[in-house]
C-alpha cells in the first residue's frame, strides 16, 4: 500500500533530474506516473540542453524495473494542442487523471537584468511560466472529474526571494507562485487542490547545464549552494520528491495554496 495507490499523475520534465525522481517516487507510492518531456535535447535562445528521447526512455525503463508500465510523451509544454492531446490520451488509457506535477523548466547563464537578450527573456517566460499555465489549462478539465485531485506547480526559491543576475528566471518562478495561489482559490470549492513547490539548489542536470553556460566550475557551484543555506548540505532530487508525493496525497487533503520550500533554509538565511 502506498499513499498514491491507484492515482494517475502527469509529470512534465520527467526525462531526467527532479522530474525523473518524482516519477519514480510516485510509482513507489502506488501511483501511475505519466511522463512528459520535450525530447529534442535543446531549447534555443537560450541554448539550454534539455532531456533527450533517450533520457525519457531511460526514465520509462527505470519504472519498468520497478514493475510500473507507463506512457511517455514527447511534448513541448508551450504547445497547448499537444498538451491537450497528452491529457486526453492519458485519460483514454487509464480512465482518469488525479494529479499533475508541472515541473518542466529551463535555466540560463547569469547576467545583469539590463543585459538579458529579449529572446532569452521571452523563452524563459514561455517555458517556465506559460508552459506551466498551459499544462494546467490542459489538465484541469480532467482533474475536475476526479474529486481530491491535486496540482503541484514547481517554482523555486527564486519565486520567493530575488536571485541576482537571474531576473528572467526569478520573474518566471514568481509568476508560477502567483498562479498556484490563484488556482488554489479558484479550484478549492471545486474539489481540486493547488500548491507550489520551491526547491533550493538541487544537484541535478540543471546544475550541470548552468555551470557549463556560466563557465563556473561545478564544485564551486555546489560550494556556493551550501554557503547560502542554513543546513550546509547539497540536496538531491529525492529531497523534493518526498514533498511532491505528500502534496499529491490525501495526507495533504486540506492543504492548498501552500508555498512549500525544500531549500535547507535558504529562504530564511
HUJOCOR-V26098 format. One record per helix or strand of 2 or more residues. SS is the DSSP state (alpha for helix, beta for strand). FROM is the first residue (numbers start at 1). LEN is the number of residues. If there is no record, write none. Layout:
# HUJOCOR-V26098
ss: <SS	SS>
from: <FROM	FROM>
len: <LEN	LEN>
This chain:
# HUJOCOR-V26098
ss: <beta	alpha	beta	alpha	beta	alpha	beta	alpha	alpha	beta	alpha	alpha	beta	beta	alpha	alpha	beta	alpha	alpha	beta	alpha>
from: <8	17	32	53	72	80	99	113	118	150	157	167	193	202	205	218	235	237	250	259	266>
len: <5	12	6	13	3	15	4	3	26	5	3	22	7	2	10	10	2	12	3	4	3>
